Amino acid sequence: MTWSILNTIRQRVRAEEGVLRKASSTRVALCHPSSYSVAMSSLGYQAIYREIHSHPDASAERAFLPDNPESHRKNHLPVLTYENETPLSDFPVVAFSIAYELELAGMLEMLDLSGIPLLREDRTDRHPFVLAGGPLTNSNPVILAPFVDLIILGEGEELIHTFLDAVAGANREKLLAGFSAMRGCYVPGVTPNLPAIAKVGDDRLPACSQILTSSTVLASMFLIEPERGCSRSCTYCVMRQTTNGGMRLVPPEKAFALIPENARRVGLVGAAVTDHPRIQELVYKIVASGRAIGISSLRADRLDEELVRLLAQGGYRTLTTASDGASQRMRNQIDRKTSEQHLIRAAELVRSAGLHRLKLYEMVGLPGETPEDIDELVRFSMEISKIALLSLSISPFVAKRNTPLDGEVFESIPSITAKLAKIRSGLKGKVEVRPSSARWAWVEYMLSQAGESAGLAAMDAWRAGGSFWSWKQAFFRREVKTFRFRPVPDGPETVQDPLRQI
């Protein structure tokens, strides 16, 4: 089994283009607490990999959550880096890029498999320095505090160089004292409050892929951001306009010039790509060069016939956009600038461009949502399905820190489950419905709204096997306090024992 694990790593590395290697005195194990196929589709992860290598005397080796952690555990095999098959415990610095709350369990798994104590208070100078960053730090990084020495908040392309300059040969206590007063840096146990998140200069834009590989979710796709941030004000979104100054644009000429000749598929990544005033120009250049294209965030109100035609020419078969509210009333309430007319137009564009289907992202369980809003979702979905094949990807609303809806309650799991059943029944099989788990949305909610106690509960749940029951018990035993629910639409807010409420 050990040979099989090593062989998988070597096969993946042989299939990669763009791997970086160099000797350095500051070696960083750059970890992603998800599988290889997911992690290597992360633009932020790849961008930091390149940044570390661009430092004069630092290098990075990648490591991922194993496909089968139990095989590693059974064979006493630590997590190994892909570049040199080195155990994480052999590095002076172990850095994690964490996208969202539920990846915390993957981080704990990787540390434990590597023989690195989970709790920072249990580690000594002979253990690696554990650093964390990534998208999670824009909302609730506090759940990481029991496990990491330093958290870089927000955009890390510049602060990672500051850290690499300081870490070589530094006394850990003095190093942390220096970073505790720095913008964008949070030192657990030292920094009294979360500081403002870091923002890099526009000269650092755009981030783009370093490694191309076919063994990812976005197979062989070169990722690049034509913009960073968002100019919109959707009240549920961490990346809304007030986060780090809104939307920053990259000229299409600059973005296109960075696409390598060997990249046959290009993904445009950002919070609001189609809000770029020159996005159609960039899409045209990419498609005209014979490449396939993907865009991470199509906004329904920005779609027109020419853009959708170019997307179809660039390989699109499914047009994906978001409604994010069960009714027009709910979309207005969360300041989502999408109307029924925009969504109907999107379906008409799918049909006229010869695409296969329209996919809509929806949320249920928003504050103030009523049975009438769910009825409207069913009615309107049936209307759209008469124009084009329709899929609904439905997620329960999870309030996030650093948004206007921070602190809003989570609708109870039975209520959300009943709404999903009502939607399925009302659509009568004429619309594909793919709901996210209400149970795991609740776990995400608890992690997104609570503090260090929720992080410790995550450790308990992971040690107990990671089942939903384990999470419930762990939150209860750690006395995590965010237990507020709306049990039924329009019902009173209640405070309950989580083991009974859920």
Secondary structure, 3 states (H helix, E strand, C coil): CHHHHHHHHHHHHHCCECCCCCCCCEEEEEEECCCHHHHCCCHHHHHHHHHHHHCCCEEEEEEECCCCHHHHHHCCCCCECCCCCCEHHHCCEEEEECCCHHHHHHHHHHHHHCCCCCCHHHCCCCCCEEEEECHHHHCCHHHHCCCCCEEECECCCCHHHHHHHHHCCCCHHHHHHHHCCCCCEECCCCCCCCCCCECCCHHHCCCECCCECCCCCCCCEEEECCEECCCCCCCCCCCCCCCCCCCEECCHHHHHHCCCCCCCEEEECCCCHHHCCCHHHHHHHHHHCCCEEEECCECHHHCCHHHHHHHHHCCCCEEEEECCCCCHHHHHHCCCCCCHHHHHHHHHHHHHHCCCEEEEEEEECCCCCCHHHHHHHHHHHHHHHCCCCEEEEEEECCCCCCCCCCCCCEECHHHHHHHHHHHHHHHCCCCEEEECCHHHHHHHHHHHHCCHHHHHHHHHHHHCCCCHHHHHHHHHHCCCCCCEEECCCCCCCEECCHHHHC
